[in-house]
Amino acid sequence: MLTLKKIIAELDFIAKSLTKRGYNEDDIKVILHELISHDKKRKSNQQANDDLKSKMKDFSGQIGKLYKEGKQDEASKLKAEVVEIKEKIKTYDENDKELKIKIDDILLSIPNAPHNSVPHGKSEEDNEVVKDWTDPFPILEKDALPHWELAKKYNLIDFELGAFITGSGFPLFRNKGSKLKRALINFFLDEAEKAGYEEIRPPLMVNEASALATGQLPDKEGQMYYMEKDDLYLIPTGEVPITNIYRDVILKESDFPQKVTAYTPCFRREAGSYGSDVKGLNRVHQFDKVEIVQISHPNESYKLLDQMVSHVENLLIKLELPYRILRLCGGDLGFTSALTYDFEVYSAGQKKWLEVSSVSNFEAFQSNRLKLRYKDRDGKIHLAHTLNGSALALARIVAAILENFQTPDGIVVPKVLRKYLNFEIIN
């Protein structure tokens, strides 16, 4: 979340930048001024409380001295005043809790301020294409099939059996379909390792504090699967457990950048999706993904964001998939992000673009919730920056490979994956 210090120092900039997300500038200023007012009241309240506590401590010392001197009446009067002071302190403590709740509620409701380069816009239709595919798209036969029919034809994915076992949106991969997915996971992890990322295998469930720290709560509560008895959430993305490695951590400047990667299954309810957009692997409730996360010095985070974008782009180049890169507009920008680039691959069987990756810089927004800080050379403490990206999400990558590489003889495996498999064609 945004820090109070940043809001106070940059109120006009934040209010103006949030108009990119669809906020009215005057309305958001009212909210920000209310927040600052609560903060001023809390500081005044704390000062008065501290003064009372100091006075009570002083009186307590005097009471003991008066009793020793035999001045019972004076001691009793001071004791009575101490009782009154305790009641006032109790009231101030209650006021402090109420004000803190009000402040936290407002802070948790305010999204990150978009970067200057984020375009205005209301929806994905307003996203800016920063790199478009200019080569010819794959030339398919007239009877080319969408991936869900290819999956059935070659016994790669059983959507009906997955729905029978669990429900719609939980596909069951089998035979060469399962092996293709495993090859992609290994390829993505190997490429991340070459780029200097440490591989980990995190838990697939997180507690409320972890979900809150990375911004899934309260913003995306409806998208997560919640286990009430255990008070745990299934992860919607590997970003959540990976980034929480650094919760309540103070790094040194020499520790930057921290680079971590992980393969995880991901679980999302994705409520309210219907029609062709959810057919086959287009939108599922369980999918596999390799995530890359960086913890950065604030001065380096946008340079590292560009590097992460290049990393994802190279994966798609090696997979020989048509792709394009979009800069998300304010209306499509995630709650925690300051700047996000989306990658889409072209699905030749469906003749449409499918999102396969988001690469984002959160600046200090997550770090403030995480209490992820670093100590500079002068010993001063600052918030670090966090970044993450999908490298890559597998479901739609599999869909694009099946559709784009289909031939009359079968589905040709991209060259870069063949060293992970004992076959070059699926037939």
Secondary structure as the mmCIF struct_conf table of DSSP 4:
data_model
#
loop_
_struct_conf.conf_type_id
_struct_conf.id
_struct_conf.beg_label_comp_id
_struct_conf.beg_label_asym_id
_struct_conf.beg_label_seq_id
_struct_conf.end_label_comp_id
_struct_conf.end_label_asym_id
_struct_conf.end_label_seq_id
HELX_RH_AL_P HELX_RH_AL_P1 LEU A 4 ALA A 9
TURN_TY1_P TURN_TY1_P1 GLU A 10 GLU A 10
HELX_RH_AL_P HELX_RH_AL_P2 LEU A 11 SER A 17
HELX_RH_3T_P HELX_RH_3T_P1 LEU A 18 ARG A 21
TURN_TY1_P TURN_TY1_P2 GLY A 22 GLY A 22
HELX_RH_AL_P HELX_RH_AL_P3 GLU A 25 LYS A 68
TURN_TY1_P TURN_TY1_P3 GLU A 69 GLY A 70
HELX_RH_AL_P HELX_RH_AL_P4 GLN A 72 SER A 109
BEND BEND1 ILE A 110 ILE A 110
HELX_LH_PP_P HELX_LH_PP_P1 PRO A 111 HIS A 115
TURN_TY1_P TURN_TY1_P4 ASN A 116 SER A 117
HELX_LH_PP_P HELX_LH_PP_P2 VAL A 118 HIS A 120
BEND BEND2 LYS A 122 SER A 123
HELX_RH_3T_P HELX_RH_3T_P2 GLU A 124 ASP A 126
STRN STRN1 GLU A 128 LYS A 131
BEND BEND3 ASP A 135 ASP A 135
HELX_LH_PP_P HELX_LH_PP_P3 PRO A 136 PRO A 138
TURN_TY1_P TURN_TY1_P5 LYS A 142 ASP A 143
HELX_RH_AL_P HELX_RH_AL_P5 HIS A 147 LYS A 153
TURN_TY1_P TURN_TY1_P6 TYR A 154 ASN A 155
STRN STRN2 ILE A 157 ASP A 158
HELX_RH_AL_P HELX_RH_AL_P6 PHE A 159 ILE A 165
TURN_TY1_P TURN_TY1_P7 THR A 166 THR A 166
TURN_TY1_P TURN_TY1_P8 SER A 168 GLY A 169
STRN STRN3 LEU A 172 PHE A 173
HELX_RH_AL_P HELX_RH_AL_P7 ASN A 175 LYS A 194
TURN_TY1_P TURN_TY1_P9 ALA A 195 GLY A 196
HELX_LH_PP_P HELX_LH_PP_P4 TYR A 197 TYR A 197
STRN STRN4 GLU A 198 ILE A 200
BEND BEND4 LEU A 204 LEU A 204
STRN STRN5 MET A 205 VAL A 206
HELX_RH_AL_P HELX_RH_AL_P8 GLU A 208 ALA A 213
TURN_TY1_P TURN_TY1_P10 THR A 214 GLY A 215
TURN_TY1_P TURN_TY1_P11 LEU A 217 LYS A 220
HELX_RH_3T_P HELX_RH_3T_P3 GLU A 221 GLN A 223
BEND BEND5 MET A 224 MET A 224
STRN STRN6 TYR A 226 MET A 227
TURN_TY1_P TURN_TY1_P12 GLU A 228 ASP A 231
STRN STRN7 LEU A 232 LEU A 234
BEND BEND6 PRO A 236 THR A 237
TURN_TY1_P TURN_TY1_P13 GLY A 238 GLY A 238
HELX_RH_AL_P HELX_RH_AL_P9 GLU A 239 THR A 243
HELX_RH_3T_P HELX_RH_3T_P4 ASN A 244 TYR A 246
TURN_TY1_P TURN_TY1_P14 ARG A 247 ASP A 248
STRN STRN8 ILE A 250 LYS A 252
HELX_RH_3T_P HELX_RH_3T_P5 GLU A 253 ASP A 255
HELX_LH_PP_P HELX_LH_PP_P5 PHE A 256 PRO A 257
STRN STRN9 GLN A 258 PHE A 267
TURN_TY1_P TURN_TY1_P15 ALA A 271 GLY A 272
HELX_RH_3T_P HELX_RH_3T_P6 GLY A 275 VAL A 278
BEND BEND7 LYS A 279 LYS A 279
TURN_TY1_P TURN_TY1_P16 GLY A 280 LEU A 281
BEND BEND8 ASN A 282 ARG A 283
BEND BEND9 HIS A 285 HIS A 285
STRN STRN10 GLN A 286 SER A 296
HELX_RH_3T_P HELX_RH_3T_P7 PRO A 298 GLU A 300
HELX_RH_AL_P HELX_RH_AL_P10 SER A 301 LYS A 318
TURN_TY1_P TURN_TY1_P17 LEU A 319 GLU A 320
STRN STRN11 TYR A 323 ARG A 327
HELX_LH_PP_P HELX_LH_PP_P6 LEU A 328 CYS A 329
HELX_RH_3T_P HELX_RH_3T_P8 GLY A 330 ASP A 332
BEND BEND10 LEU A 333 LEU A 333
TURN_TY1_P TURN_TY1_P18 PHE A 335 THR A 336
BEND BEND11 ALA A 338 ALA A 338
STRN STRN12 LEU A 339 SER A 347
TURN_TY1_P TURN_TY1_P19 ALA A 348 LYS A 351
STRN STRN13 LYS A 352 GLU A 363
TURN_TY1_P TURN_TY1_P20 ALA A 364 ALA A 364
HELX_RH_AL_P HELX_RH_AL_P11 PHE A 365 LEU A 370
TURN_TY1_P TURN_TY1_P21 LYS A 371 LYS A 371
STRN STRN14 ARG A 373 LYS A 375
TURN_TY1_P TURN_TY1_P22 ARG A 377 ASP A 378
BEND BEND12 GLY A 379 GLY A 379
STRN STRN15 ILE A 381 LEU A 383
STRN STRN16 HIS A 385 ALA A 393
HELX_RH_AL_P HELX_RH_AL_P12 LEU A 394 ASN A 404
TURN_TY1_P TURN_TY1_P23 PHE A 405 PHE A 405
STRN STRN17 GLN A 406 THR A 407
TURN_TY1_P TURN_TY1_P24 PRO A 408 ASP A 409
STRN STRN18 GLY A 410 VAL A 412
HELX_LH_PP_P HELX_LH_PP_P7 VAL A 413 PRO A 414
HELX_RH_3T_P HELX_RH_3T_P9 LYS A 415 TYR A 420
BEND BEND13 LEU A 421 ASN A 422
BEND BEND14 GLU A 424 GLU A 424
STRN STRN19 ILE A 425 ILE A 426
#
